[in-house]
């Protein structure tokens, strides 16, 4: 039974009791112009963020971009070279990790193998003067919240990867954090279990209503789970937005390339007034709304189009404005098929085709006609 879907309201009531109603207080995480240097390397390079109460917030980027260092700065495991971190309008300067209103779930879970499930979850309560019955009640409620009821006495060595992850979550939540920090907690799981845990984590966050900050390199994970996402490169935030805006309106070619897939097409600027008129080999002359053009104005501009915004036109269709091309590669993904298409000077343009009823399959070497949704084309000055 999915406890998050069928008993969400009951779990919320139970967790309010567990947390002593602290959620009624306003909470906000602020990172103000934070730098963190290791020798000559700026791992975090002037980052400023505001994370609202109750948000599921993700720090997304490739390895070495500074996202985990930033999370550790919020947790207090690292100290800023300059800048400040505030939690609930209180500066965290000089406040040790164990005294901050945060808790962290690590990539490797940090489960104690010599302790059973109940002992692992209760470990964080070791410095709290709770009676045995109260401690047992808190552990039971935390395990119930993460779907592990009845496994109190199970050995940590007998747990699956997903169960270990749930134990780590229960152990973190039982300590009443205002902010839960998650350092790539799902990266060690297989694809199917990872997707299941993504859904459960999101349901859990909605049920308890506290702020989650997730570090991940997985674009799909960040887009499906988050209210807001900050994309980081080289210690800086390149763009912060909702998942939809991040995917549909990336503000730089670098972000567009990192989030999903996009084909870039060089074009010539014809005129630049309230709108932008450009010309390319494939699309001919088109006019773009300035709201879909990003970057500082320059003489060079590229058009960007997502694979799912392009459709293959059946050969029998009498459509106008289509473009001809030749399929050079085919990748089958089950629900979709991606076609790499060569046309003119564009060596490979990607078309994503849904494998729905009546779908026509195409082969390498086959010539096709295709058409892009011109309303979804964006452009970048480079």
C-alpha positions in Angstrom: 0.0 0.0 0.0 1.3 3.5 -0.9 1.1 5.3 2.4 2.0 8.6 0.9 -1.0 8.6 -1.5 -3.7 6.9 0.7 -2.9 8.3 4.1 -1.2 11.6 3.4 -3.4 13.6 5.7 -3.0 11.2 8.5 0.8 11.1 8.1 0.8 14.9 8.1 -1.1 15.0 11.4 1.3 12.5 13.0 4.3 14.3 11.8 3.0 17.6 13.2 2.9 15.9 16.6 6.4 14.5 16.1 7.8 17.9 15.3 6.0 19.7 18.0 4.2 22.0 15.6 7.5 23.9 14.8 6.3 24.1 11.2 4.0 27.1 12.1 7.1 29.3 12.2 8.3 31.0 9.1 11.5 29.5 7.7 13.8 30.6 4.9 17.3 29.6 3.8 19.4 32.5 2.4 22.9 32.2 0.9 24.4 35.6 0.5 27.4 36.1 -1.9 29.2 33.0 -0.6 32.7 32.0 -1.7 34.5 28.9 -0.7 38.1 28.4 -1.8 40.4 25.4 -1.6 43.8 26.7 -2.4 43.6 28.5 -5.7 40.3 26.9 -6.6 36.9 28.7 -6.0 34.6 25.7 -5.4 31.7 28.1 -4.7 32.1 31.4 -6.5 29.8 34.2 -5.3 26.6 32.2 -4.9 23.4 34.0 -3.7 20.1 32.0 -3.2 16.8 32.3 -1.4 14.9 29.1 -0.6 11.4 29.5 0.6 9.7 27.6 3.4 8.3 24.3 2.3 10.0 24.2 -1.1 11.7 21.2 -2.7 14.8 22.9 -4.0 17.5 21.2 -6.1 21.1 22.1 -6.8 21.8 20.6 -10.2 25.0 20.4 -12.1 27.9 18.3 -13.4 30.5 16.8 -11.1 32.9 19.4 -9.7 30.4 22.3 -10.2 30.3 23.2 -6.5 26.8 21.9 -5.6 27.9 19.5 -2.8 30.3 22.1 -1.4 27.4 24.5 -1.2 25.2 22.0 0.5 28.0 21.3 3.1 28.3 25.1 3.7 24.6 25.2 4.5 25.0 22.2 6.8 28.0 23.7 8.5 30.5 21.0 7.5 32.4 23.7 5.6 33.0 27.3 6.5 32.6 30.0 3.8 35.8 31.9 2.8 33.4 34.9 2.6 29.7 35.5 2.5 27.0 34.3 4.9 24.4 31.6 5.3 21.1 32.4 7.1 18.5 29.9 8.3 15.2 31.3 9.6 16.7 34.8 9.5 19.6 33.7 11.8 23.2 33.8 10.7 24.9 30.4 10.8 28.3 32.0 11.2 30.2 30.1 14.0 27.3 27.7 14.5 28.5 24.0 14.4 26.6 21.5 12.3 25.0 19.7 15.3 23.5 23.0 16.5 22.0 24.0 13.2 18.3 23.3 12.4 19.3 21.0 9.5 20.0 17.4 9.0 21.7 15.6 6.1 21.1 12.4 4.2 24.3 11.2 2.6 24.9 9.5 -0.7 26.1 6.3 1.0 23.3 6.4 3.6 25.7 6.2 6.6 23.7 3.3 8.1 25.5 1.6 11.0 25.8 -2.1 10.0 26.0 -3.4 13.6 22.7 -1.8 14.6 19.2 -2.8 13.7 16.6 -0.5 12.0 15.2 0.8 15.3 18.7 1.5 16.7 19.8 3.3 13.6 16.7 5.5 13.5 16.9 6.3 17.3 20.7 7.0 17.1 20.1 10.7 16.6 18.0 10.8 19.8 21.0 9.6 21.9 21.6 13.1 23.3 17.9 13.9 24.0 16.4 13.0 27.4 13.4 11.0 26.2 11.8 8.2 28.1 12.0 4.7 26.6 8.3 4.8 25.7 8.6 8.2 24.1 11.6 7.2 22.1 9.8 4.1 20.9 6.8 6.2 19.8 9.0 8.6 17.9 10.8 5.8 16.1 7.6 4.0 15.2 6.1 7.2 13.8 9.2 7.9 11.8 9.4 4.4 10.3 5.6 4.5 9.6 6.2 7.8 7.7 8.8 6.2 5.4 7.0 3.0 4.9 9.0 0.7 7.2 6.5 -0.1 9.9 7.2 -3.4 11.6 10.9 -3.6 10.6 12.2 -2.2 13.9 14.3 -5.3 14.7 15.6 -6.1 11.2 19.4 -6.1 10.9 20.9 -3.3 8.8 22.8 -5.9 6.8 19.5 -7.5 5.7 18.1 -4.3 4.2 17.9 -3.5 0.5 19.3 -0.3 -1.0 15.9 1.3 -1.0 15.2 0.3 2.6 18.6 1.7 3.7 17.6 5.0 2.1 14.3 5.0 4.0 16.1 4.3 7.3 18.5 7.2 6.6 15.5 9.5 5.9 13.7 8.4 9.1 16.8 9.0 11.2 17.2 12.5 9.7 13.5 13.4 10.1 13.2 12.2 13.7 15.6 15.0 14.8 13.1 17.7 13.8 15.1 19.6 11.2 13.8 22.8 9.7 15.7 21.9 6.5 16.5 18.4 5.2 19.7 18.3 3.1 20.0 15.5 0.6 23.4 14.8 -1.1 22.7 12.6 -4.2 20.7 10.2 -2.0 19.4 8.1 -4.9 22.5 7.7 -7.0 23.4 4.2 -5.7 20.0 2.8 -6.6 19.0 1.0 -9.8 16.9 2.9 -12.3 13.5 1.5 -11.4 14.0 1.8 -7.6 15.5 5.3 -8.1 12.4 6.4 -9.9 10.2 4.9 -7.2 12.1 6.7 -4.5 11.9 10.0 -6.4 8.1 9.8 -6.3 8.1 8.7 -2.6 10.5 11.5 -1.6 8.3 14.1 -3.3 5.2 12.7 -1.6 7.0 12.7 1.7 8.1 16.3 1.3 4.6 17.4 0.5 3.2 15.4 3.5 5.5 16.9 6.1 5.8 20.4 4.5 9.4 21.1 5.4 12.1 22.4 3.1 14.2 19.9 1.2 17.4 20.8 -0.6 18.6 18.2 -3.0 22.0 17.9 -4.7 21.9 15.9 -7.9 23.6 15.6 -11.3 20.5 13.9 -12.8 18.4 16.4 -14.8 15.4 14.1 -14.9 15.5 13.8 -11.1 15.7 17.6 -10.5 12.9 18.4 -13.0 10.4 15.8 -11.7 10.9 16.4 -8.0 11.6 20.1 -7.5 9.7 23.3 -7.1 12.8 25.3 -8.0 16.1 24.3 -9.5 19.5 26.1 -9.5 21.8 24.9 -12.3 25.5 25.4 -11.3 28.7 25.5 -13.4 32.2 26.3 -12.2 31.0 27.3 -8.7 28.3 29.7 -10.0 24.6 29.6 -10.4 23.9 29.8 -14.2 20.1 29.9 -13.9 17.5 29.4 -11.2 13.9 28.8 -12.2 11.0 26.4 -12.0 11.6 23.1 -13.7 9.2 24.0 -16.6 10.9 27.4 -17.2 14.4 25.8 -16.9 13.5 23.3 -19.6 11.4 25.5 -22.0 13.2 28.8 -21.5 16.9 28.2 -20.6 18.7 31.5 -20.5 22.0 30.3 -22.0 23.1 27.8 -24.6 25.1 26.0 -21.8 22.0 25.5 -19.6 20.0 24.4 -22.7 22.6 21.8 -23.6 22.8 20.4 -20.0 19.0 20.2 -19.5 17.8 17.6 -21.9 18.7 17.7 -25.6 18.6 20.6 -28.0 19.7 21.2 -31.6 21.4 24.5 -32.3 21.2 26.1 -35.7 23.3 29.0 -36.8 21.5 32.0 -38.3 22.0 35.4 -39.7 20.4 38.5 -38.0 18.4 40.5 -40.5 16.9 43.2 -38.2 16.7 43.8 -34.4 13.8 46.0 -33.2 10.9 45.1 -30.9 11.3 41.7 -32.4 14.2 39.9 -34.0 14.2 38.8 -37.6 16.7 36.2 -38.5 17.4 33.9 -41.5 18.8 30.3 -41.4 19.4 27.7 -44.1 16.7 25.4 -42.7 13.9 27.7 -41.5 14.5 30.6 -44.0 13.4 34.0 -42.6 11.6 34.0 -39.3 10.7 36.6 -36.6 11.3 35.8 -32.9 9.7 37.5 -30.0 12.4 39.1 -27.8 11.1 37.2 -24.8 12.5 34.1 -26.4 16.0 35.5 -27.2 18.7 35.2 -24.5 22.1 36.6 -23.8 23.8 39.9 -24.5 23.3 41.3 -27.9 26.0 40.4 -30.4 26.5 39.7 -34.1 26.2 35.9 -33.7 23.0 34.1 -32.9 22.0 30.4 -32.8 18.4 29.0 -32.8 17.6 26.2 -30.4 14.8 23.6 -30.8 13.9 20.6 -28.6 13.6 17.1 -30.2 9.9 16.8 -29.1 9.1 20.1 -30.8 9.8 18.6 -34.2 7.4 16.2 -36.0 8.0 14.0 -39.0 5.6 14.8 -41.7 4.1 11.7 -43.4 5.0 11.5 -47.1 1.3 11.6 -48.0 0.6 14.8 -46.2 0.2 18.0 -48.2 1.8 20.2 -45.7 3.6 23.4 -46.4 6.8 24.6 -44.8 8.3 21.2 -44.1 12.1 20.5 -44.4 13.7 17.5 -46.0 16.4 15.4 -44.4 18.0 12.0 -44.2 18.0 9.8 -41.2 21.6 8.9 -40.1 20.9 7.2 -36.7 17.9 5.7 -34.8 17.7 5.2 -31.0 14.8 3.2 -29.6 13.8 4.1 -26.0 10.5 2.2 -25.6 8.0 5.0 -25.4 9.9 7.1 -27.8 12.3 6.8 -30.7 15.0 9.4 -31.4 16.0 10.1 -35.0 19.2 11.8 -35.9 18.6 13.7 -39.2 21.1 15.3 -41.5 19.8 18.3 -43.5 21.9 20.9 -45.2 24.7 22.2 -43.1 23.1 20.9 -39.9 24.9 17.6 -39.5 22.6 16.0 -36.9 19.2 17.4 -35.8 17.3 15.2 -33.3 13.6 14.4 -33.6 11.9 12.6 -30.8 8.9 10.6 -32.0 6.3 9.1 -29.6 5.7 5.4 -30.2 1.9 5.7 -30.2 -0.8 3.8 -32.0 -0.2 3.9 -35.8 3.3 5.3 -35.4 5.4 4.9 -38.6 8.9 3.6 -38.0 11.8 4.9 -40.1 15.2 3.4 -40.9 18.7 4.7 -41.2 19.3 6.1 -44.8 15.6 6.9 -45.3 14.6 10.4 -46.5 11.9 12.2 -44.5 10.1 15.5 -44.3 9.8 17.2 -40.9 8.4 20.4 -39.4 9.2 22.3 -36.2 6.8 24.1 -33.9 8.0 27.6 -34.6 6.4 29.0 -31.5 8.8 26.9 -29.4 12.0 28.0 -31.0 14.4 30.0 -28.8 17.6 31.8 -29.6 20.9 32.6 -27.9 23.4 35.3 -28.6 26.8 33.7 -28.5 
